Amino acid sequence: MNRIVERVDVWAASINDEPGGLAKILSGLREAGVDLDFIIARRAPEKPGTGVVFVTPLRGDAEVAAAATLGFNVTSSLKSLRVEGENKPGVAAMLTERLAAAGINLHGFSAAVIGRRFILYIGLDTAEDVEKAASLLGQE
């Protein structure tokens, strides 16, 4: 299994919890020429009427500047890995078991399969956890 493991910065912005709230901010990124690999959005129950959107990657100064005008900031509290590889039944279980056996607690986890490949985004709490997880998940 040829697996790619890379550290990624995740950017977050507040959105209005209303029809078009997410579309407005994503349209702003599109107009700036941003080509995103991953987007996740959710309501913010602790702040009624708002939500949060997380995106990655932002490439280069122009994309970062455009995102900043839309309210995006790199998340300092969330360290993330992107893992891609050949899909097979149980691969997510195997990888998360490997992390659990090493004592690594997950802050967040998102996964999808596209064709014959899987893509995981794993949120971790510390830079040390990212380094440890990257090493473990890069092993065959």
Summary of the structure (lengths in Angstrom):
residues: 140
radius of gyration: 16.1
end to end distance: 6.7
largest distance: 44.9
contacts: 381
relative contact order: 0.22
helix: 31%
strand: 36%
